[in-house]
Amino acid sequence: MQNKLLSILILSVFFGCSSDKDIELQNAVNIFDNKNTLPIITNTEIKYTILDNVRDTKNIPNAKSYNLTNTFVKFPLKKIWQVNTNQSIDNKNPFLPDPIYLSENLFLLNNYGVLFKIETNNGKILWKKSIFKNLEDTIIGTPALSGKLSSDGKINIYAHNGFDEILALNGDNGEIIWKKKHPLPFRGGITSSKGSVFVSDFDGNLLSIDDKNGKTNWNTFLGSDYNSIYTTARSIIAQNKIVVPGTGGTFFVLSIDTGDVLWSENISSNKQLPKIFHSGDIIANPIYHEGIIYIVSQSGFTAAFDINSSEELWNIPVGGLDTPTLSGNTIFVNGHMGLLAAIDIVSGKLRWQKKYSSYINENSLFSDKEIAIYKGPTLVNHKILISNLDGIVNILDANSGKEITSLKIDKLALSPIPADKKIFFLTASGKLLAYK
């Protein structure tokens, strides 16, 4: 009963409650007011190389670790196979877990605790195994995966059940290596790096766990805002440091060896957005590139910080729910209310923007307006993919923002996932589709 009450409280915060802490915003800008626009980069400021060269993404050991790659995928796209992962988004399961890709296999943990190993050339299910039991719902937290591929081709998979269990298993045969209980629900995803797995809980603890035996290396208490919300975001590793997305707009930079907090910063809430976004939590994965951390807050801001000095380099009033994509000199942000923005990473100035509908049923006489949520952006072969709730994947030129074409899929649960010259789409009804 206590767990269900906690679940209701968490979702009630996400769907309409906001903090009673009023934050003074001297520099807040309403980006949805035509009178206010972001500074636009001029032609003389544009660098010659806007995007990185296209390359093939071979492995995704941590969810959304492909967001720093201009992945090679040949267009036009054609569907090659489809698999039913036996899950769907509903009131008890508001999100679906992110899969990972290792050595031509896709590992997918559904929200009933079943782990799939799928051969991605033909969609064959090599095996599936129930690794977590009694998951009547995932309303407190989404199950999460991470993995490790050794030099000899051995695969280890790390997973938690979105509640109180975490484990390691052999990626070849699915055999459990170790399994541990935790006294509090886990919050967010898992990061695997340098012999450890890193995971946070709802009390604000970040744990470093030995990936060989499940023993805790260190546990650092970072605190948690009382109205923290549901997230699948994970910590990222950079320069022997770990960047932890937190609650209330705060993120932390810790020593990966000791867990000591090196510095932290807060991105304030933009109160000009609808109340659903007011809590300020960072629920998109941070991005790290060449000494700079890029943070997108769901409350309405994106900022860049020097990882060593903690200096804020720029801060713009564009926030979002999904992890941004960064390539070359540009970071692409799926902003709130249908805004897709391409931002220069040096100056924080706008390269281009695309505005989609802010609401579903906006002009309907018979239905209430509903805020439109878009999945993406994903960068493939110099093109940006972003989908809407109707299952339309819009394909844009990443350099100009011009729409090239679109692809009808279905309502997506996750951003499109590129790997090994293919794109994978996981729909809200649990269908996994592969295109190439």
C-alpha positions in Angstrom: 0.0 0.0 0.0 2.8 2.4 0.8 4.5 1.7 -2.5 1.2 2.5 -4.4 0.8 5.8 -2.4 4.3 6.8 -3.3 3.6 6.0 -6.9 0.6 8.2 -6.9 2.5 11.1 -5.4 5.3 10.8 -7.9 3.0 10.9 -10.9 0.8 13.6 -9.4 3.9 15.8 -9.3 4.7 15.1 -12.9 1.1 15.7 -14.2 0.4 19.1 -12.7 2.0 19.9 -9.4 4.8 22.4 -9.0 7.2 23.5 -6.4 6.0 26.3 -4.1 9.6 27.7 -4.1 9.4 30.8 -6.3 12.6 31.4 -8.2 13.6 34.8 -9.3 14.5 34.8 -13.0 16.3 37.9 -14.1 17.2 36.4 -17.6 14.1 34.3 -18.3 12.8 34.7 -21.8 9.5 33.4 -23.1 10.7 31.6 -26.3 7.0 31.1 -27.4 6.5 34.8 -27.7 7.3 36.0 -31.2 8.7 39.3 -29.7 11.5 37.4 -28.0 14.0 35.4 -30.0 17.3 33.7 -29.3 20.5 35.3 -30.6 21.1 34.0 -34.1 24.5 33.1 -35.3 25.7 35.1 -38.3 27.3 33.8 -41.5 30.7 35.1 -40.5 30.5 33.1 -37.3 29.7 29.7 -38.9 32.5 27.3 -38.8 33.4 25.3 -41.9 32.7 21.9 -40.2 29.2 22.0 -38.6 28.9 18.2 -38.2 31.3 15.4 -37.5 32.1 12.9 -40.3 29.7 10.1 -40.7 30.8 6.8 -39.0 29.3 3.5 -38.2 28.0 2.9 -34.6 29.1 -0.6 -33.6 28.2 -0.7 -29.9 25.9 1.1 -27.5 27.0 -0.1 -24.0 25.0 2.7 -22.2 21.6 4.0 -23.3 21.8 7.0 -25.6 25.6 6.9 -25.8 25.1 7.1 -29.6 24.1 10.8 -29.2 27.6 12.0 -29.9 27.8 10.1 -33.3 26.9 11.2 -36.8 25.8 7.6 -37.5 25.9 6.1 -41.0 22.5 4.9 -42.2 21.7 4.7 -45.9 18.5 6.4 -47.1 15.7 5.8 -48.1 14.8 3.6 -45.1 13.2 0.2 -45.6 11.7 -2.1 -42.9 13.6 -5.4 -42.6 12.0 -7.0 -39.5 9.7 -6.6 -36.5 9.6 -8.2 -33.0 6.9 -8.0 -30.3 8.6 -7.3 -27.0 5.4 -8.1 -25.0 5.0 -4.7 -23.3 3.2 -1.4 -23.8 2.9 2.1 -22.3 -0.1 2.5 -20.0 -1.0 4.1 -16.7 1.0 1.4 -14.8 3.9 1.5 -17.2 4.5 5.2 -18.2 7.9 4.5 -20.0 9.6 1.6 -21.7 13.2 0.7 -20.9 16.0 1.7 -23.3 17.7 -1.2 -25.1 21.5 -1.5 -25.7 23.4 -2.8 -28.7 26.5 -5.0 -28.4 28.3 -7.2 -30.9 25.5 -7.3 -33.5 22.9 -8.1 -30.8 20.3 -5.9 -29.2 19.5 -6.5 -25.6 16.1 -5.3 -24.5 14.5 -5.5 -21.0 10.8 -5.2 -21.1 8.7 -3.7 -18.3 7.7 -7.1 -17.1 11.3 -8.1 -16.2 12.0 -10.2 -19.3 15.3 -9.8 -21.0 15.5 -10.4 -24.8 18.7 -11.0 -26.8 17.9 -10.3 -30.5 20.2 -10.9 -33.5 19.8 -7.6 -35.4 20.6 -8.8 -38.9 17.4 -10.9 -39.1 15.4 -10.1 -35.9 15.8 -13.6 -34.5 15.2 -13.9 -30.7 18.3 -15.8 -29.6 16.9 -16.2 -26.1 14.6 -14.4 -23.6 14.7 -14.9 -19.9 12.7 -13.6 -16.9 15.3 -11.9 -14.7 13.0 -10.0 -12.5 9.7 -11.2 -11.0 6.6 -9.6 -9.5 6.7 -6.5 -11.6 3.0 -5.7 -11.5 3.8 -2.2 -12.7 6.8 0.1 -13.2 5.1 3.2 -12.0 7.9 4.0 -9.5 10.8 3.5 -11.9 11.6 2.0 -15.3 13.8 -1.0 -15.4 17.2 -0.2 -16.9 20.1 -1.9 -18.8 23.8 -1.3 -19.3 26.6 -3.5 -20.6 30.2 -4.2 -21.2 32.0 -5.8 -24.1 35.5 -7.1 -23.3 38.4 -7.3 -25.8 37.8 -11.1 -26.2 34.2 -10.6 -27.1 32.7 -11.5 -23.8 29.5 -9.5 -23.0 28.2 -8.7 -19.5 24.8 -7.1 -18.9 23.8 -5.1 -15.9 20.2 -4.4 -15.0 17.9 -3.1 -12.3 14.1 -3.7 -12.0 13.1 0.0 -11.5 12.6 -0.8 -7.8 15.0 -2.6 -5.4 17.0 -5.2 -7.3 20.2 -5.0 -9.4 22.1 -7.8 -11.1 24.8 -8.8 -13.6 24.4 -11.6 -16.1 26.4 -13.3 -18.8 25.3 -11.8 -22.2 26.1 -15.0 -24.0 23.7 -17.4 -22.2 21.7 -15.2 -19.8 23.1 -16.8 -16.6 23.0 -14.6 -13.5 26.5 -13.7 -12.2 25.3 -11.8 -9.1 22.1 -10.2 -7.8 21.6 -7.6 -5.0 18.8 -6.0 -3.1 18.7 -2.3 -2.3 16.6 -0.7 0.5 15.3 2.1 -1.7 13.9 2.3 -5.3 16.4 3.0 -8.0 16.0 6.3 -9.9 17.1 6.6 -13.6 19.4 4.5 -15.7 22.6 2.5 -15.2 26.1 3.5 -16.4 28.8 0.9 -16.9 32.5 2.1 -17.0 35.9 1.1 -15.8 34.9 -2.0 -13.8 32.0 -0.3 -12.0 28.3 0.3 -12.6 26.8 3.6 -11.3 23.2 4.0 -10.3 21.1 6.5 -8.2 18.2 6.0 -5.9 15.1 8.1 -4.9 16.8 9.3 -1.7 19.5 11.0 -3.7 22.3 8.4 -3.2 24.7 7.6 -6.1 26.3 4.2 -5.8 29.4 2.8 -7.4 29.1 -1.0 -7.6 31.9 -3.4 -8.5 30.7 -5.0 -11.7 32.4 -8.4 -10.9 30.7 -9.2 -7.6 28.1 -6.5 -6.9 29.8 -5.0 -3.8 29.4 -1.3 -3.2 32.7 0.6 -3.8 31.3 3.9 -2.5 28.0 5.6 -1.8 27.6 9.4 -2.0 24.5 11.1 -0.7 23.6 14.0 -3.0 20.1 14.7 -1.7 16.8 14.8 -3.5 14.2 17.5 -4.0 10.9 16.6 -2.3 9.0 16.8 -5.6 11.4 14.9 -7.8 9.8 13.2 -10.8 10.1 10.1 -12.9 13.2 9.8 -15.1 15.2 7.3 -17.1 18.3 9.6 -17.2 21.7 8.1 -16.2 25.0 9.5 -15.1 27.8 9.9 -17.7 31.6 9.5 -17.4 34.1 12.2 -18.5 37.8 12.8 -17.6 37.7 10.4 -14.7 34.7 12.2 -13.3 31.0 11.3 -13.2 28.3 13.8 -14.1 25.1 13.1 -12.2 21.7 14.6 -13.3 19.8 15.5 -10.1 16.5 16.9 -8.9 15.3 20.5 -8.7 17.6 21.5 -11.6 20.8 20.5 -9.8 23.6 18.4 -11.3 26.8 17.1 -9.7 30.4 16.4 -10.8 32.1 13.7 -8.7 35.4 11.9 -8.6 34.8 8.5 -10.2 37.4 6.9 -7.8 36.1 8.2 -4.5 32.7 9.6 -5.0 33.8 13.0 -3.6 31.7 15.9 -5.0 34.0 18.2 -7.0 31.4 20.8 -7.8 27.7 21.2 -8.5 25.4 23.7 -10.1 21.7 24.5 -10.6 19.7 25.4 -13.6 16.7 27.5 -12.4 13.1 26.7 -13.4 11.5 28.8 -16.2 8.1 29.6 -14.7 6.9 30.8 -18.1 6.4 27.2 -19.1 3.3 25.2 -18.2 3.2 23.8 -14.6 4.0 20.3 -15.8 7.6 21.5 -16.3 8.1 23.5 -13.1 9.9 21.0 -10.9 13.2 21.7 -12.6 14.5 18.1 -12.6 17.1 17.1 -15.2 15.6 14.1 -16.8 17.6 14.1 -20.1 21.1 12.5 -20.1 23.9 15.1 -19.8 26.2 15.4 -22.8 30.0 15.7 -22.6 32.2 16.8 -25.4 35.8 18.1 -25.4 35.9 19.4 -21.8 32.4 20.8 -21.8 29.2 19.5 -20.1 25.9 20.3 -21.8 22.8 20.1 -19.5 19.2 20.2 -20.6 16.6 20.9 -17.9 13.0 19.9 -18.3 12.1 23.2 -16.7 13.2 25.2 -19.6 16.9 25.8 -19.9 20.0 24.4 -21.7 23.5 25.4 -20.4 27.1 24.6 -21.1 29.7 24.3 -18.3 33.5 23.8 -18.2 33.9 20.4 -16.5 37.2 21.5 -14.7 36.5 25.1 -13.7 32.7 24.7 -13.3 32.3 28.0 -15.3 29.0 28.5 -17.0 29.8 29.3 -20.7 26.3 30.0 -21.8 22.7 29.5 -20.8 19.6 29.7 -23.1 15.9 29.4 -22.4 15.3 26.1 -24.2 14.6 23.0 -22.1 13.4 19.5 -22.9 12.7 15.9 -21.8 14.9 14.0 -24.2 18.7 13.7 -24.4 20.1 16.1 -27.0 22.4 15.2 -29.9 25.8 16.8 -30.4 28.0 16.7 -33.5 30.7 19.0 -34.6 29.8 22.5 -33.6 26.1 22.0 -33.0 23.9 20.6 -30.3 20.3 19.7 -31.3 17.7 20.1 -28.6 14.2 18.8 -28.6 12.6 21.7 -26.7 9.2 22.0 -25.1 6.1 22.9 -26.9 7.2 21.5 -30.3 10.5 23.5 -30.6 13.5 21.8 -32.3 16.6 24.0 -32.0 20.1 23.7 -33.5 22.5 25.6 -31.2 26.1 26.6 -31.7 28.1 24.9 -28.9 30.7 27.7 -28.6 28.4 30.7 -28.4 25.0 29.3 -27.5 23.5 31.1 -30.4 20.8 29.7 -32.6 21.8 28.1 -35.9 18.2 27.2 -36.9 14.9 26.3 -35.3 11.8 24.3 -36.3 8.5 24.8 -34.6 6.0 22.0 -34.5 2.5 22.0 -32.9 2.6 22.7 -29.2 -0.6 20.8 -28.5 -2.6 17.8 -29.6 -6.3 18.6 -30.5 -5.5 22.3 -30.4 -8.3 23.1 -32.8 -10.7 20.4 -31.8 -14.1 21.5 -30.4 -14.7 18.1 -28.7 -11.3 17.3 -27.0 -9.2 19.0 -24.4 -5.8 20.3 -25.5 -2.9 18.0 -24.6 0.7 19.0 -24.7 2.5 17.4 -27.6 5.6 15.3 -26.8 8.1 14.5 -29.5 10.8 11.8 -29.5 14.3 12.6 -30.6 16.4 14.2 -31.9 18.5 11.4 -33.4 21.3 12.2 -35.9 21.9 9.8 -38.8 23.9 10.5 -41.9 23.7 14.4 -41.5 19.9 14.1 -40.9 17.8 14.7 -37.8 15.0 12.3 -37.0 12.2 13.5 -34.6 8.8 11.8 -34.2 5.4 13.0 -33.0 2.6 11.3 -31.2 0.9 10.2 -34.4 3.9 8.1 -35.3 5.3 10.3 -38.0 9.1 10.5 -38.0 10.1 13.8 -39.6 13.5 13.7 -41.3 15.4 17.0 -41.6 18.6 18.2 -43.0 20.8 18.7 -39.9 22.7 21.6 -41.4 19.7 23.7 -42.4 16.7 22.4 -40.6 14.9 21.9 -43.9 12.4 19.0 -43.9 13.4 16.3 -46.4 10.8 13.6 -46.0 8.9 11.7 -43.3 8.3 8.1 -42.3 5.1 6.6 -40.9 6.0 4.2 -38.0 3.6 4.3 -35.0 3.6 6.2 -31.7 7.2 5.8 -30.4 8.2 5.0 -26.8 11.8 6.1 -27.3 13.9 8.2 -29.7 15.0 6.3 -32.8 18.2 4.2 -32.1 20.9 4.0 -34.8 23.4 1.1 -34.8 25.4 -0.9 -37.3 23.8 0.8 -40.4 20.3 0.3 -39.1 17.7 2.3 -37.2 15.6 0.7 -34.5 12.2 2.0 -33.4 10.5 0.9 -30.2 6.8 1.8 -30.3 4.5 2.5 -27.4 2.7 -0.8 -28.1 6.0 -2.7 -27.6 6.8 -3.4 -31.3 10.6 -3.3 -32.1 11.1 -2.4 -35.7 14.4 -2.5 -37.7 15.0 -0.3 -40.8 18.0 0.0 -43.1 
